[in-house]
Amino acid sequence: MDPPGDVGCENGPHGRSGPLHGAVLRAQYTRKDQHRFSPHSSWYLPACVAFVLWGLWALFPKVTTQHIDPRSALFFQAVGAFAATLLVLVSLNFRPMLHGLAVPLASLTGALGILGGLAYLYAVSRGPAGLVSVVTALYPLLTVALAHWFLAEPVTLRQGVGIVLALLAIVLIVG
């Protein structure tokens, strides 16, 4: 069940309904500010918070892996993640929403995040944190492409140019 004002599903392009239209999920966005930038957009403040937290998240492992191996570092990151998850569970009054498709996908997302985190720890333990974090920061480009192909999210010409410039920036930084 989608929260009010959040992403919802409509019939697919050929009139099919259901959570998955064949292999492609078609999302119908109900929020008008979903793709526009404004400091007053509902997504802007949480995105800035994520920017700061993930910036710190990308830096700390360099110090950590100078003292312990990446697998041990991952274990202690999971301990920290578990503590944060308990706080979220408390904020939900110990009643998280359940959905037959969303729960397994969320669990898979957690597993992918942990495995990606382990790969990042190995990379940052062997290379400079600045370069490793910049290269791994390319993951949103994959997300944009997958969201375009599987969720039918639009990519404007301006956004496409931004993606190309981001790739060029990575080449120049890592060069």
Secondary structure, DSSP 8 states (H G I E B T S, - for coil): ---TTS-EE---TTS--SS-BTTB--EE---TTSS---TTSTTHHHHHHHHHHHHHHHHHHHHHTTTS-HHHHHHHHHHHHHHHHHHHHHHTTT-----TTHHHHHHHHHHHHHHHHHHHHHHHHHS-HHHHHHHHTTHHHHHHHHHHHHH-----HHHHHHHHHHHHHHHHHH-
